[in-house]
Amino acid sequence: MRVLIAPMSAMSETSGPISRSVALCHKLIEKGHEVAFCSAKDVNFRSVENVKNYYAPVPSPFGTPMFIGKKMLKMVQLLGVQKNKKVNSFEQVLHFVGAISKKHFYKDVLYIRRAIQDFQPDIVYAEARISAIVASKLAGVKVVSGYSYPLQKSFASNPEYSTNVKRFLQENKLPQIDSVLDIFDWADLKVIPSSYELEPIDGKNIVFTGPFLTSNIEFVEKPKNKIIVYMGFGTINPKIVIDNLTKAFEETNFQVYIATGQVKPYKKNNINVNKRFDFSELMPEAIAYINHGGQNSIMTGLMYGVPQIIYPGNVFERRYNANSIVNLKAGVSLEETGFNNETIKKIVNDFIDNPTYVNNAKKAREQLINFGGVNKVVKVIEDLI
């Protein structure tokens, strides 16, 4: 079987789509299948040895010229403008990153179609990438898409941003839509790396797999002395994160690991800052996981039984995910104003004193791991073919 993997691209940091795509790639190869990528070489790009990657363009914020988009992104990061901007839907996200601007969307579909024509896949796996679903439709190739509860049009949409995509569909005699989120329904199968309890979506072409990386996680009880932090992009300025966590824990026995690509790596006493860390090594010893509420992040916390402190900001998806963790009683969700050293230190101490959070996270882990993770994804793709 030949599978073309097409993850979502963005100029800003977003680790979920590429990490799930790489995990799927490795498992497909392990099962004896041929794999290729059609992935833009953005800040999130990760190559896989001996796996071809077909060219794809990087979207620029709001569809602006690339040099303007880069300056705009740096300015937004520097001033912290993103934390005050409410993000209402995934449709709006696609508009912000430039994925559905006319110039980019037309080019992206073109290059994915070229990759399909050259690689001749049996199936395309689109990780939250609308253009890959459209390209597969045009090429007459089956497509599986990553999906989640907040990506539903019924949950939240902004059809006013769909004009360019609607025009493309009309020009190519494809079915008309109200919102670009309708295009997810074109997929032959929608894969949800979660559970029905966390994301209650019904439908014949829906499959729940749990987090992709379940098969790589070995749960071992170890002494807990680590605090792990990943805030992604768009919630809290990383310098504020580092400053407050340093004040909270610099004279304690905790080792603090802050993953961010927006600050130069450094280590000072027990404070460790780097672009990324191997969470599989750190999580078994973590007492708390501070994150932005991205799907990958909350699932990582659950799969290692680590209580979470979530700052979702004004982003619709992150707020939904944060509420899921709160409902499980596996962590807490706070507004940006609650990111200060005293509040965080108090919550971490509560995690230590109150085993309820850990126990609920472990319980959710047992339920999620039974889905099979990336092994289940490969199985349903094989069955579809």
MARKETOR-938826 format. One line per 8 residues: number of its first residue (from 1); their letters; for each residue x, y, z of N, C-alpha, C. Coordinates in steps of 0.2 Angstrom, whole numbers, padded with zeros to 4 digits. Layout:
N
NUM	a	X,Y,Z,X,Y,Z,X,Y,Z | ...
END
This chain:
385
1	mrvliapm	0004,-0006,0000,0000,0000,0000,0004,0006,0000 | 0002,0011,-0004,0006,0017,-0004,0002,0023,-0001 | 0005,0027,0004,0001,0032,0007,0005,0038,0007 | 0002,0044,0004,0004,0050,0004,0002,0054,0010 | 0006,0057,0014,0004,0060,0021,0005,0068,0019 | 0000,0071,0021,0000,0079,0020,-0002,0082,0026 | 0002,0084,0030,0001,0088,0036,-0001,0095,0035 | -0004,0098,0039,-0006,0106,0039,0001,0109,0040
9	samsetsg	0001,0115,0037,0007,0119,0038,0006,0126,0041 | 0010,0129,0044,0009,0136,0047,0016,0139,0048 | 0017,0146,0047,0023,0149,0049,0025,0149,0056 | 0019,0148,0060,0020,0148,0067,0021,0141,0070 | 0023,0141,0076,0024,0134,0080,0018,0131,0081 | 0017,0125,0079,0011,0120,0080,0013,0113,0079 | 0015,0110,0084,0018,0103,0084,0014,0097,0082 | 0007,0098,0084,0003,0092,0083,0002,0089,0077
17	pisrsval	0001,0093,0071,0000,0089,0065,0006,0086,0062 | 0012,0089,0063,0018,0085,0060,0020,0079,0065 | 0019,0080,0071,0021,0074,0076,0016,0068,0075 | 0010,0069,0073,0005,0064,0072,0007,0061,0065 | 0009,0065,0060,0011,0063,0054,0017,0058,0054 | 0022,0061,0057,0028,0057,0058,0027,0050,0061 | 0023,0050,0067,0021,0044,0070,0018,0039,0065 | 0013,0041,0061,0010,0037,0057,0015,0035,0051
25	chkliekg	0019,0039,0049,0024,0037,0044,0028,0031,0046 | 0031,0032,0052,0035,0026,0055,0031,0020,0056 | 0025,0020,0058,0021,0014,0059,0019,0011,0052 | 0018,0015,0047,0016,0012,0040,0022,0009,0038 | 0028,0011,0038,0034,0008,0036,0036,0002,0040 | 0035,0002,0046,0035,-0004,0050,0031,-0010,0048 | 0025,-0008,0045,0020,-0013,0043,0022,-0015,0035 | 0027,-0012,0032,0029,-0014,0026,0026,-0010,0020
33	hevafcsa	0023,-0004,0022,0020,0000,0017,0024,0006,0014 | 0023,0008,0008,0027,0014,0006,0024,0020,0007 | 0028,0025,0009,0026,0032,0012,0030,0037,0009 | 0026,0043,0007,0029,0049,0005,0025,0055,0009 | 0029,0060,0009,0026,0066,0012,0025,0072,0007 | 0020,0076,0008,0019,0082,0004,0018,0087,0009 | 0024,0090,0012,0024,0094,0018,0028,0100,0017 | 0026,0106,0019,0030,0112,0018,0035,0112,0023
41	kdvnfrsv	0041,0115,0021,0047,0115,0026,0046,0122,0030 | 0041,0122,0034,0040,0127,0039,0044,0126,0045 | 0043,0130,0050,0046,0129,0057,0045,0123,0060 | 0039,0119,0058,0037,0113,0062,0040,0107,0058 | 0043,0108,0052,0044,0102,0048,0050,0098,0051 | 0048,0091,0050,0053,0086,0052,0054,0081,0047 | 0059,0080,0044,0061,0075,0039,0061,0068,0042 | 0059,0063,0038,0060,0056,0040,0065,0053,0035
49	envknyya	0070,0049,0038,0075,0047,0034,0073,0042,0029 | 0075,0042,0023,0073,0038,0017,0066,0039,0015 | 0063,0044,0017,0056,0045,0015,0056,0052,0011 | 0053,0051,0005,0053,0057,0000,0048,0062,0003 | 0050,0068,0002,0045,0074,0004,0044,0078,-0003 | 0038,0078,-0005,0036,0082,-0011,0035,0090,-0009 | 0038,0094,-0013,0037,0101,-0011,0030,0104,-0010 | 0029,0108,-0005,0023,0111,-0004,0024,0118,-0001
57	pvpspfgt	0020,0123,-0003,0022,0130,-0001,0020,0131,0006 | 0024,0136,0009,0022,0138,0016,0017,0144,0016 | 0012,0143,0020,0007,0149,0020,0010,0155,0024 | 0008,0161,0022,0010,0167,0025,0004,0170,0029 | 0004,0173,0035,-0001,0175,0038,-0006,0180,0034 | -0012,0178,0034,-0017,0182,0030,-0016,0182,0023 | -0012,0178,0020,-0010,0178,0013,-0006,0183,0011 | -0002,0187,0015,0002,0192,0014,0008,0189,0010
65	pmfigkkm	0012,0194,0007,0019,0191,0004,0023,0189,0009 | 0027,0184,0008,0031,0180,0013,0035,0185,0017 | 0039,0190,0014,0043,0194,0018,0039,0199,0023 | 0033,0200,0021,0028,0204,0026,0026,0200,0031 | 0024,0193,0029,0021,0189,0034,0026,0187,0040 | 0033,0186,0038,0038,0185,0043,0039,0191,0048 | 0039,0197,0045,0039,0203,0049,0033,0203,0054 | 0027,0202,0051,0021,0202,0055,0021,0197,0061
73	lkmvqllg	0023,0191,0059,0023,0186,0064,0028,0188,0070 | 0034,0191,0068,0039,0193,0073,0036,0198,0078 | 0033,0203,0074,0030,0209,0078,0024,0206,0083 | 0020,0202,0080,0015,0199,0085,0018,0195,0091 | 0023,0191,0090,0027,0188,0095,0030,0193,0100 | 0033,0198,0097,0036,0203,0102,0032,0207,0106 | 0026,0209,0103,0021,0213,0107,0016,0209,0111 | 0016,0202,0109,0011,0198,0113,0004,0200,0111
81	vqknkkvn	0003,0202,0105,-0004,0204,0102,-0008,0198,0102 | -0006,0192,0101,-0010,0186,0100,-0014,0184,0106 | -0012,0186,0112,-0015,0184,0118,-0022,0188,0118 | -0022,0193,0115,-0029,0198,0116,-0033,0196,0110 | -0031,0192,0105,-0035,0191,0099,-0039,0185,0100 | -0046,0185,0100,-0050,0179,0100,-0050,0175,0094 | -0049,0169,0094,-0050,0164,0089,-0056,0160,0089 | -0061,0161,0085,-0068,0158,0086,-0068,0151,0083
89	sfeqvlhf	-0065,0150,0077,-0066,0143,0074,-0059,0141,0070 | -0059,0135,0068,-0054,0133,0064,-0054,0136,0057 | -0059,0138,0055,-0060,0142,0049,-0056,0148,0049 | -0057,0151,0055,-0053,0158,0056,-0045,0156,0057 | -0044,0151,0060,-0037,0149,0060,-0034,0148,0053 | -0037,0145,0049,-0035,0144,0042,-0034,0151,0039 | -0038,0155,0040,-0038,0162,0038,-0032,0166,0040 | -0031,0165,0047,-0025,0169,0050,-0018,0166,0047
97	vgaiskkh	-0018,0159,0047,-0011,0157,0044,-0010,0157,0037 | -0016,0159,0033,-0015,0160,0026,-0016,0154,0022 | -0019,0149,0025,-0020,0142,0022,-0025,0143,0016 | -0030,0147,0017,-0036,0148,0013,-0036,0154,0009 | -0030,0158,0009,-0030,0163,0005,-0030,0161,-0003 | -0032,0165,-0007,-0032,0163,-0014,-0026,0160,-0017 | -0020,0164,-0016,-0014,0162,-0019,-0011,0156,-0016 | -0012,0155,-0010,-0009,0149,-0007,-0013,0143,-0008
105	fykdvlyi	-0020,0144,-0007,-0024,0138,-0008,-0023,0135,-0015 | -0024,0139,-0020,-0023,0137,-0027,-0016,0133,-0028 | -0011,0136,-0025,-0004,0133,-0026,-0004,0126,-0022 | -0007,0126,-0016,-0006,0120,-0012,-0010,0114,-0015 | -0015,0116,-0018,-0019,0110,-0021,-0015,0108,-0027 | -0012,0112,-0031,-0008,0111,-0037,-0002,0106,-0035 | 0001,0108,-0030,0007,0104,-0028,0005,0097,-0025 | 0000,0097,-0021,-0002,0090,-0019,-0004,0086,-0024
113	rraiqdfq	-0008,0089,-0029,-0010,0085,-0035,-0004,0082,-0039 | 0001,0086,-0040,0008,0084,-0043,0011,0078,-0039 | 0011,0079,-0032,0013,0073,-0028,0009,0067,-0029 | 0003,0068,-0029,-0002,0062,-0031,0000,0059,-0037 | 0001,0063,-0042,0002,0061,-0049,0009,0057,-0050 | 0014,0059,-0046,0020,0056,-0046,0021,0050,-0042 | 0018,0050,-0036,0019,0045,-0031,0013,0039,-0032 | 0008,0041,-0035,0002,0036,-0036,0000,0033,-0030
121	pdivyaea	-0002,0037,-0025,-0004,0033,-0018,-0011,0030,-0019 | -0011,0025,-0015,-0018,0021,-0014,-0022,0026,-0010 | -0019,0030,-0005,-0023,0034,-0001,-0019,0040,0001 | -0023,0045,0003,-0019,0051,0005,-0022,0052,0013 | -0017,0053,0017,-0019,0055,0024,-0018,0063,0025 | -0023,0066,0026,-0023,0073,0027,-0023,0075,0034 | -0018,0078,0037,-0018,0080,0044,-0021,0087,0045 | -0028,0088,0045,-0031,0094,0046,-0029,0099,0040
129	risaivas	-0028,0096,0034,-0026,0100,0028,-0032,0100,0023 | -0036,0105,0023,-0041,0106,0018,-0039,0105,0011 | -0034,0108,0009,-0031,0107,0002,-0030,0100,0000 | -0028,0096,0005,-0026,0089,0003,-0032,0085,0002 | -0038,0087,0005,-0044,0083,0004,-0047,0085,-0003 | -0046,0091,-0005,-0049,0094,-0011,-0044,0091,-0017 | -0038,0091,-0016,-0033,0088,-0021,-0035,0080,-0022 | -0036,0077,-0017,-0038,0070,-0017,-0044,0069,-0021
137	klagvkvv	-0049,0073,-0020,-0056,0073,-0023,-0055,0074,-0030 | -0051,0078,-0032,-0049,0080,-0039,-0046,0074,-0043 | -0041,0071,-0039,-0037,0065,-0042,-0041,0059,-0041 | -0047,0058,-0038,-0050,0052,-0037,-0047,0047,-0033 | -0043,0050,-0028,-0040,0045,-0023,-0043,0046,-0016 | -0044,0040,-0013,-0047,0040,-0006,-0043,0044,-0001 | -0046,0047,0003,-0043,0051,0008,-0045,0050,0015 | -0041,0050,0020,-0042,0050,0027,-0040,0056,0030
145	sgysyplq	-0044,0059,0035,-0042,0065,0038,-0042,0065,0045 | -0037,0068,0048,-0037,0069,0055,-0043,0074,0057 | -0046,0073,0063,-0052,0077,0064,-0052,0078,0072 | -0056,0082,0074,-0058,0083,0081,-0064,0087,0082 | -0067,0087,0088,-0074,0089,0090,-0074,0097,0088 | -0069,0101,0090,-0070,0108,0088,-0069,0110,0081 | -0067,0105,0077,-0067,0106,0069,-0073,0106,0066 | -0078,0104,0069,-0085,0103,0066,-0088,0110,0065
153	ksfasnpe	-0091,0111,0059,-0095,0117,0058,-0100,0119,0063 | -0103,0113,0065,-0109,0114,0070,-0106,0117,0077 | -0099,0116,0078,-0096,0119,0084,-0095,0126,0084 | -0091,0128,0078,-0090,0135,0077,-0087,0135,0070 | -0089,0141,0066,-0087,0142,0060,-0087,0150,0058 | -0084,0151,0053,-0084,0158,0050,-0084,0158,0043 | -0090,0157,0040,-0090,0156,0033,-0088,0162,0028 | -0087,0168,0032,-0085,0174,0028,-0078,0173,0025
161	ystnvkrf	-0074,0168,0028,-0067,0167,0026,-0067,0162,0020 | -0072,0159,0018,-0072,0154,0013,-0073,0156,0006 | -0073,0162,0005,-0074,0164,-0002,-0069,0162,-0007 | -0063,0162,-0006,-0058,0159,-0011,-0058,0152,-0012 | -0060,0148,-0007,-0060,0141,-0008,-0067,0139,-0012 | -0072,0143,-0010,-0078,0142,-0014,-0077,0143,-0021 | -0073,0149,-0023,-0072,0150,-0030,-0068,0145,-0033 | -0063,0142,-0030,-0059,0136,-0033,-0064,0130,-0034
169	lqenklpq	-0068,0129,-0029,-0072,0123,-0030,-0077,0124,-0036 | -0080,0130,-0037,-0084,0131,-0043,-0080,0131,-0049 | -0074,0133,-0049,-0070,0133,-0055,-0069,0126,-0057 | -0068,0122,-0052,-0066,0115,-0054,-0072,0110,-0054 | -0078,0113,-0054,-0085,0109,-0054,-0085,0104,-0048 | -0083,0106,-0042,-0084,0102,-0036,-0090,0104,-0032 | -0092,0100,-0028,-0098,0102,-0024,-0097,0108,-0020 | -0102,0112,-0020,-0102,0118,-0016,-0103,0118,-0009
177	idsvldif	-0100,0122,-0005,-0100,0122,0002,-0103,0129,0005 | -0104,0128,0012,-0106,0134,0015,-0100,0137,0019 | -0096,0132,0022,-0090,0133,0026,-0084,0129,0023 | -0078,0131,0024,-0073,0126,0022,-0073,0120,0026 | -0075,0120,0032,-0076,0115,0037,-0080,0109,0034 | -0085,0111,0029,-0089,0106,0026,-0084,0101,0022 | -0079,0103,0020,-0074,0099,0016,-0072,0093,0020 | -0071,0093,0027,-0069,0087,0031,-0074,0082,0029
185	dwadlkvi	-0080,0083,0028,-0085,0078,0027,-0084,0074,0020 | -0080,0077,0016,-0078,0073,0010,-0074,0067,0011 | -0070,0067,0017,-0065,0062,0018,-0069,0055,0018 | -0066,0050,0016,-0068,0043,0016,-0069,0041,0024 | -0064,0044,0028,-0064,0042,0035,-0061,0048,0039 | -0064,0049,0044,-0061,0054,0049,-0058,0051,0055 | -0052,0052,0056,-0048,0049,0062,-0048,0054,0068 | -0050,0052,0074,-0050,0056,0080,-0046,0053,0085
193	pssyelep	-0040,0057,0086,-0035,0054,0091,-0037,0055,0098 | -0043,0053,0100,-0046,0054,0106,-0051,0049,0108 | -0056,0050,0112,-0061,0045,0113,-0068,0049,0113 | -0073,0045,0112,-0080,0047,0112,-0082,0051,0118 | -0079,0049,0124,-0081,0053,0130,-0078,0060,0130 | -0072,0061,0127,-0069,0067,0127,-0072,0071,0121 | -0073,0068,0115,-0075,0071,0109,-0081,0067,0106 | -0087,0069,0109,-0093,0065,0107,-0096,0066,0100
201	idgknivf	-0093,0063,0095,-0094,0064,0088,-0097,0058,0085 | -0103,0058,0082,-0106,0053,0079,-0105,0053,0071 | -0106,0047,0068,-0105,0046,0061,-0102,0040,0058 | -0104,0037,0053,-0102,0031,0050,-0095,0031,0048 | -0092,0037,0046,-0085,0037,0044,-0081,0040,0049 | -0082,0039,0056,-0079,0042,0061,-0075,0036,0065 | -0069,0036,0066,-0065,0031,0070,-0061,0035,0076 | -0062,0032,0082,-0058,0035,0087,-0052,0030,0088
209	tgpfltsn	-0046,0033,0089,-0040,0029,0089,-0036,0030,0096 | -0038,0035,0100,-0034,0037,0105,-0028,0041,0103 | -0024,0044,0107,-0017,0047,0104,-0013,0042,0100 | -0010,0045,0095,-0006,0041,0090,0000,0037,0094 | 0003,0040,0099,0009,0038,0102,0008,0033,0108 | 0002,0030,0108,0001,0026,0114,0005,0020,0114 | 0007,0017,0108,0011,0011,0108,0018,0012,0110 | 0020,0019,0110,0027,0020,0112,0028,0022,0119
217	iefvekpk	0022,0022,0123,0022,0025,0130,0023,0019,0134 | 0028,0019,0138,0028,0014,0144,0027,0017,0150 | 0022,0015,0154,0020,0019,0160,0024,0015,0166 | 0029,0019,0169,0032,0017,0174,0032,0022,0180 | 0031,0019,0186,0030,0024,0192,0038,0026,0194 | 0039,0032,0194,0045,0035,0196,0044,0041,0200 | 0050,0043,0204,0049,0049,0208,0048,0055,0204 | 0043,0059,0206,0041,0065,0203,0044,0071,0205
225	nkiivymg	0049,0074,0200,0052,0080,0202,0053,0085,0196 | 0049,0083,0191,0049,0088,0185,0043,0091,0183 | 0044,0097,0181,0038,0101,0179,0040,0103,0171 | 0035,0101,0167,0036,0102,0160,0031,0107,0157 | 0034,0111,0153,0030,0117,0150,0031,0117,0142 | 0025,0117,0139,0024,0119,0132,0018,0123,0131 | 0019,0129,0129,0014,0134,0128,0013,0135,0121 | 0016,0132,0116,0015,0133,0109,0015,0140,0107
233	fgtinpki	0011,0143,0103,0011,0149,0100,0004,0153,0101 | 0005,0159,0104,-0002,0163,0104,-0005,0164,0110 | -0002,0161,0116,-0006,0162,0122,-0002,0167,0127 | 0004,0165,0129,0008,0169,0134,0015,0170,0131 | 0017,0176,0132,0024,0177,0130,0029,0173,0133 | 0034,0169,0130,0038,0164,0133,0043,0168,0138 | 0044,0174,0137,0048,0177,0143,0045,0178,0149 | 0038,0179,0149,0034,0179,0155,0033,0172,0158
241	vidnltka	0033,0167,0154,0033,0160,0156,0039,0159,0160 | 0045,0160,0157,0051,0158,0160,0052,0162,0166 | 0051,0169,0166,0052,0173,0172,0048,0170,0178 | 0041,0169,0177,0037,0167,0183,0039,0160,0185 | 0040,0155,0181,0042,0149,0183,0049,0149,0186 | 0053,0153,0184,0060,0154,0188,0059,0156,0195 | 0054,0161,0196,0053,0164,0202,0049,0159,0207 | 0045,0154,0204,0041,0149,0207,0046,0143,0210
249	feetnfqv	0051,0141,0206,0054,0135,0207,0062,0135,0207 | 0065,0141,0206,0072,0141,0206,0076,0139,0212 | 0072,0139,0218,0076,0137,0224,0072,0130,0227 | 0070,0126,0222,0066,0120,0224,0070,0114,0221 | 0068,0108,0223,0071,0102,0220,0068,0100,0214 | 0063,0104,0211,0060,0103,0204,0065,0105,0199 | 0065,0100,0194,0068,0102,0187,0063,0105,0183 | 0064,0111,0180,0059,0114,0176,0061,0114,0168
257	yiatgqvk	0057,0111,0164,0059,0110,0157,0054,0114,0153 | 0056,0120,0149,0052,0124,0146,0053,0123,0138 | 0049,0121,0134,0050,0120,0127,0047,0125,0123 | 0051,0129,0120,0049,0135,0116,0054,0136,0110 | 0052,0138,0104,0057,0140,0099,0058,0147,0099 | 0054,0151,0103,0055,0158,0103,0060,0162,0107 | 0063,0157,0111,0069,0160,0115,0075,0156,0114 | 0081,0159,0114,0087,0155,0113,0088,0150,0119
265	pykknnin	0090,0143,0117,0091,0138,0123,0096,0140,0128 | 0094,0138,0134,0099,0140,0139,0097,0135,0146 | 0102,0135,0150,0101,0131,0156,0104,0135,0162 | 0100,0136,0167,0102,0140,0173,0099,0136,0179 | 0104,0133,0183,0102,0129,0189,0097,0124,0187 | 0091,0124,0189,0086,0119,0188,0081,0121,0182 | 0082,0127,0179,0078,0129,0174,0081,0128,0167 | 0077,0124,0163,0080,0121,0156,0075,0124,0151
273	vnkrfdfs	0078,0127,0146,0074,0130,0140,0077,0128,0134 | 0073,0125,0130,0076,0122,0123,0070,0122,0118 | 0071,0122,0112,0066,0121,0107,0062,0115,0108 | 0064,0110,0110,0060,0104,0111,0064,0099,0116 | 0060,0095,0119,0063,0090,0124,0060,0083,0122 | 0063,0078,0124,0061,0071,0123,0056,0070,0129 | 0049,0071,0127,0044,0071,0133,0044,0063,0135 | 0045,0059,0131,0045,0052,0133,0050,0050,0139
281	elmpeaia	0055,0054,0139,0060,0053,0145,0058,0057,0151 | 0055,0063,0150,0053,0067,0155,0047,0066,0159 | 0041,0064,0155,0035,0064,0157,0034,0059,0163 | 0037,0053,0163,0036,0048,0168,0038,0051,0175 | 0042,0056,0175,0045,0059,0181,0041,0066,0183 | 0036,0068,0179,0033,0074,0179,0027,0074,0185 | 0027,0080,0189,0022,0081,0193,0017,0085,0191 | 0019,0089,0185,0014,0094,0182,0016,0095,0175
289	yinhggqn	0011,0096,0171,0012,0098,0164,0008,0104,0162 | 0012,0110,0161,0009,0116,0160,0009,0117,0152 | 0003,0118,0149,0002,0118,0142,-0003,0123,0140 | -0004,0124,0133,-0009,0128,0130,-0015,0125,0128 | -0016,0119,0130,-0023,0116,0128,-0023,0113,0121 | -0018,0112,0117,-0018,0109,0111,-0020,0102,0112 | -0023,0099,0106,-0025,0092,0107,-0019,0087,0109 | -0014,0088,0105,-0008,0084,0106,-0005,0084,0114
297	simtglmy	-0006,0091,0116,-0003,0092,0123,-0007,0089,0128 | -0014,0090,0128,-0018,0087,0133,-0018,0079,0133 | -0017,0076,0127,-0017,0069,0126,-0010,0066,0129 | -0005,0070,0128,0002,0068,0131,0001,0068,0138 | -0002,0073,0141,-0003,0073,0149,-0007,0067,0151 | -0012,0066,0148,-0016,0060,0150,-0013,0053,0149 | -0009,0053,0144,-0006,0046,0142,0000,0045,0147 | 0002,0050,0151,0008,0049,0156,0005,0049,0163
305	gvpqiiyp	-0002,0050,0163,-0005,0051,0170,-0002,0057,0174 | -0001,0063,0170,0002,0069,0173,-0004,0074,0174 | -0005,0077,0180,-0010,0082,0180,-0008,0088,0176 | -0013,0092,0174,-0011,0098,0169,-0014,0104,0172 | -0009,0109,0170,-0011,0116,0171,-0012,0120,0164 | -0018,0121,0162,-0019,0123,0155,-0021,0131,0155 | -0018,0134,0150,-0019,0141,0149,-0021,0142,0142 | -0028,0141,0140,-0030,0140,0133,-0030,0147,0129
313	gnvferry	-0030,0152,0133,-0031,0159,0130,-0038,0160,0127 | -0038,0163,0121,-0044,0165,0118,-0046,0160,0112 | -0042,0154,0112,-0043,0150,0106,-0048,0145,0107 | -0053,0144,0103,-0059,0140,0103,-0057,0133,0105 | -0053,0130,0101,-0051,0123,0102,-0048,0121,0108 | -0043,0126,0110,-0039,0125,0116,-0044,0125,0122 | -0049,0130,0122,-0054,0131,0128,-0058,0124,0128 | -0060,0121,0123,-0064,0115,0123,-0060,0110,0126
321	nansivnl	-0053,0109,0124,-0049,0104,0127,-0048,0105,0134 | -0047,0111,0136,-0045,0113,0143,-0051,0111,0147 | -0057,0112,0145,-0063,0110,0148,-0064,0103,0149 | -0062,0099,0144,-0062,0092,0144,-0058,0089,0150 | -0052,0092,0151,-0047,0090,0156,-0050,0092,0163 | -0053,0098,0164,-0057,0100,0170,-0062,0095,0172 | -0066,0094,0167,-0072,0089,0168,-0070,0082,0170 | -0064,0080,0168,-0061,0074,0170,-0058,0074,0177
329	kagvslee	-0057,0080,0179,-0054,0082,0186,-0047,0079,0186 | -0044,0080,0180,-0037,0078,0179,-0032,0084,0178 | -0035,0090,0180,-0031,0096,0179,-0035,0102,0180 | -0032,0108,0179,-0036,0115,0180,-0034,0119,0174 | -0039,0123,0173,-0039,0128,0167,-0039,0135,0170 | -0034,0139,0168,-0034,0146,0170,-0034,0151,0164 | -0036,0157,0166,-0035,0163,0161,-0028,0165,0161 | -0026,0169,0156,-0019,0172,0156,-0017,0176,0162
337	tgfnneti	-0022,0179,0165,-0020,0183,0171,-0018,0179,0177 | -0020,0172,0176,-0018,0168,0182,-0011,0165,0181 | -0007,0167,0176,-0001,0165,0175,0004,0169,0179 | 0005,0167,0185,0010,0170,0190,0013,0165,0194 | 0019,0166,0197,0022,0161,0201,0019,0159,0207 | 0015,0163,0210,0012,0161,0216,0006,0156,0215 | 0002,0158,0210,-0004,0153,0208,-0001,0146,0206 | 0004,0146,0201,0007,0140,0199,0010,0136,0204
345	kkivndfi	0013,0139,0209,0016,0135,0214,0011,0132,0219 | 0006,0136,0220,0000,0133,0224,-0003,0127,0221 | -0004,0127,0214,-0007,0122,0211,-0003,0116,0211 | 0004,0117,0209,0008,0111,0209,0008,0108,0216 | 0008,0112,0222,0008,0109,0228,0001,0105,0229 | -0004,0107,0226,-0010,0104,0227,-0010,0097,0223 | -0007,0097,0218,-0006,0091,0214,-0003,0086,0218 | 0002,0088,0222,0006,0084,0226,0002,0081,0232
353	dnptyvnn	-0002,0086,0235,-0006,0084,0241,-0012,0080,0240 | -0015,0081,0234,-0021,0078,0232,-0021,0073,0226 | -0021,0067,0228,-0020,0062,0222,-0025,0061,0217 | -0031,0065,0218,-0037,0064,0214,-0035,0066,0207 | -0031,0071,0206,-0029,0073,0199,-0025,0068,0195 | -0020,0065,0199,-0016,0060,0196,-0020,0053,0195 | -0024,0052,0199,-0028,0046,0199,-0033,0046,0193 | -0036,0052,0192,-0041,0053,0186,-0037,0053,0179
361	akkareql	-0031,0056,0179,-0027,0056,0173,-0025,0049,0171 | -0023,0045,0176,-0022,0038,0175,-0028,0034,0173 | -0033,0035,0175,-0040,0032,0173,-0041,0033,0166 | -0040,0039,0164,-0042,0041,0157,-0036,0038,0153 | -0030,0037,0155,-0025,0034,0151,-0027,0027,0149 | -0029,0023,0154,-0031,0016,0153,-0037,0016,0148 | -0041,0020,0148,-0047,0020,0143,-0044,0022,0136 | -0040,0027,0136,-0037,0029,0129,-0032,0024,0126
369	infggvnk	-0028,0021,0130,-0023,0016,0127,-0027,0010,0124 | -0033,0008,0126,-0036,0003,0123,-0038,0004,0116 | -0038,0010,0114,-0040,0011,0107,-0035,0009,0102 | -0029,0009,0104,-0023,0006,0099,-0019,0012,0096 | -0021,0018,0097,-0016,0023,0094,-0015,0022,0087 | -0008,0023,0085,-0006,0023,0078,-0007,0017,0075 | -0007,0011,0079,-0008,0005,0076,-0015,0004,0073 | -0020,0007,0077,-0027,0007,0075,-0028,0011,0068
377	vvkviedl	-0024,0017,0068,-0024,0021,0062,-0022,0017,0056 | -0017,0014,0056,-0014,0010,0051,-0019,0004,0049 | -0022,0001,0054,-0027,-0004,0053,-0033,-0002,0049 | -0036,0004,0051,-0042,0007,0047,-0040,0009,0040 | -0034,0011,0039,-0032,0013,0032,-0032,0007,0028 | -0029,0002,0031,-0028,-0004,0027,-0035,-0007,0025 | -0039,-0007,0030,-0046,-0009,0029,-0050,-0005,0024 | -0049,0001,0023,-0052,0006,0019,-0049,0004,0012
385	i	-0043,0002,0011,-0040,0000,0004,-0043,-0006,0002
END
